[in-house]
């Protein structure tokens, strides 16, 4: 099983898709859709940390397709801080969303490349996340 990355509006790397594919194959995912949640157990509005990330994939034949990648962050401070979408790369709808608005996904190329490099470093090199997979 592999993740389809050719022809996407953003430059999703093989390093990224391979890491996700290996994890899904190790878990023996059998359903037609999967949501992967990456969480830094110590992340808080007060102390910071690594942003939670959610990745959604759907199976089409023998290939996984990226639906969205969402990076969350606390907005506000103190007891009123809320966990909100910080960056949202929605491949199905073709839009990119951040705290400033919604834009065509193609406008997020630079942002995506920076985000993906950082995310892979935090996940693979620093092992900063606990991971939960839901089918």
N, C-alpha and C positions, 0 to 999 in steps of 0.2 A: 504494500500500500504506500502511495506517495501523495504529496501535496502538489497540486497543480499551481505552478507559479508563472508559467509563460503567459505573456499577453496581459498581465495585470497592470493596472494604472500606476502602481508604485513598484519600485525596484526591490522586490522581496528577494533576498539572497538565498542561495542553495544552503548556506550554513544555517540559516534560520529554519528553512523548511526541513532540512535533514535532522536537525535537533528535535523538532516537533514530531517528525515521522518516527524516529527511533523511540521516543518516549511513548507514542501511541501504540507502536508495535509491541513494545515491552509489556504494556498494560493489557494487550489483547482486546482492544476496543472492537465491539461487534455491532454497535448500533449504526444508524444512518446520520447521526449528528453527535457532536461532542463540544462541550464547553470546558475550557481549561482555565483555572484560576490560579494565579501566581500571587502569593501573599508574603510579605515580610511581617512575621509575627510581632516585631517590635515597632512597626510603623505607627506613628500617632501624630496628631495635629501639633502637640507640644514639642515632641522630640524629633520629628521628621523621620527619615528612613527611605526605604525603597518603595516607590509607588506600587500599589496593587495593579495587576494587569489581567484582563480577561480576553481570551481568544476563542472565537467560535468558528467551527468548521462543519461542513456538511459533506456527506459522501455522495458522489455521483459516479455510478458504475464502480470502477476500481480505483478511484482517485478522490482525495479530499480536496475541497475548495474552501478557501478562506472566505468567511462571511464578514467578520470584523475583528479588529484589534482595538481594545479600549484601555487606556491608561487612566487611572483614577488618582485624585489628590484631594487632600483636605483644603477646603475653601473657608476662610474665616479663621477665628481663633477662639480659644477658651471653650466654654461649654456650648457655644453656638457653632462650632466648626462642623462642617458637613463634608462627607465624602462625595465628590462630584466628578463627572467626566472631565479630565484635563485635556486629553487627546483622544480622538475617536476616528479611526481609519475604517470607514464603512465601504467595503469593496462591493457589496450587493447594490447599495443605493448610489455608489459613485460619489460620495461626499466625504469631506474631512471636516471635523468639528473641533474647535477649541473654545477657550473662554471668551474669544472675541467674535465668534460667529460660526457660520456654516459656509463651506467653500467647496468648489469642485475638487475632487480628490487629487487630481493632477497637480494642483497648486501645493501639495504637501510633500513633494518629492524630497526636498532637502530635509525637511523636518523628519520625515520617515527614516531616512538614512541615518540621521543622528540618533533617533529613538531606537532603531533596531540594533545598532552597534552597542549602545549603552545597555539595552535590555539583555542582549546575549552575554555581555561581560558580567552583569549582575547575576544572571541565572547560572551560567556555566562556570565562569572563573571564580566568582565570589560565593556561589551557592547561597544567595541571599533569600531565596524564596522557599516556602512550603507550597506544594502543588496539590491541587484538588481537581480531579477530572470527573465530569458528570456526563452521562450519556442520555 
